Amino acid sequence: MNKVPKKKSFEAAINELEDIVNKLESGDVDLEDSVSLYEKGVELKKLCEEKLNEVEMKIKKIKLEDGKIKKQDFKED
């Protein structure tokens, strides 16, 4: 499986993921390459989710007041 470096920026990962989606949607990629691209896409998606979660936790930490997060700042959808 293709390993995605953890140091890759969110923006770089999103751009690469978009490129992979475009290649897969084009239908111009053979089966073996499609599977490889899909695997890399899954890893990039995971990395993006991790980075978003890290940012969310940092924001929550900044918003802490007296050990509690203001409910109006972070509503669960």
C-alpha positions in Angstrom: 0.0 0.0 0.0 1.1 3.5 -0.7 2.1 5.3 2.5 1.4 9.0 2.8 3.9 11.0 4.7 2.4 12.4 7.9 4.3 15.7 7.3 2.3 16.4 4.2 0.2 19.6 4.6 -3.6 19.4 4.6 -3.7 21.5 1.4 -1.2 19.3 -0.4 -3.1 16.2 0.7 -6.4 17.6 -0.5 -4.9 18.6 -3.9 -3.4 15.2 -4.4 -6.7 13.5 -3.4 -8.5 15.7 -5.9 -6.0 14.6 -8.6 -6.6 11.0 -7.7 -10.4 11.4 -7.9 -10.1 13.1 -11.3 -7.9 10.3 -12.6 -10.2 7.6 -11.4 -13.3 9.3 -12.7 -11.6 9.8 -16.2 -11.6 6.0 -16.7 -8.2 6.3 -18.4 -6.4 4.3 -15.7 -5.9 0.5 -15.9 -7.2 -1.7 -13.1 -4.0 -2.2 -11.2 -3.2 1.5 -11.2 -6.8 2.2 -10.2 -6.5 0.0 -7.1 -3.2 1.6 -6.2 -4.6 5.1 -6.7 -7.7 4.2 -4.6 -5.4 2.9 -1.8 -3.5 6.1 -1.8 -6.7 8.1 -1.8 -7.9 6.3 1.3 -4.6 7.1 3.1 -4.9 10.8 2.0 -8.5 10.9 3.3 -7.4 9.5 6.6 -4.6 12.0 6.8 -6.9 14.9 6.1 -9.4 13.7 8.7 -6.6 13.5 11.3 -5.4 17.0 10.5 -8.9 18.4 10.7 -9.4 16.6 14.1 -6.1 18.1 15.3 -7.1 21.6 14.3 -10.5 21.2 15.9 -8.9 20.1 19.2 -6.6 23.1 19.1 -9.5 25.4 18.6 -11.4 23.8 21.4 -8.4 24.2 23.7 -8.2 27.9 22.8 -11.9 28.3 23.5 -11.7 26.8 27.0 -12.9 29.0 29.7 -12.6 27.8 33.3 -12.2 24.2 32.1 -15.4 24.2 30.1 -16.0 24.7 26.4 -18.8 27.2 25.7 -21.7 25.2 24.3 -22.6 27.8 21.7 -19.1 27.6 20.2 -19.2 23.9 19.4 -22.6 22.5 18.5 -22.7 18.8 17.5 -24.5 18.3 14.2 
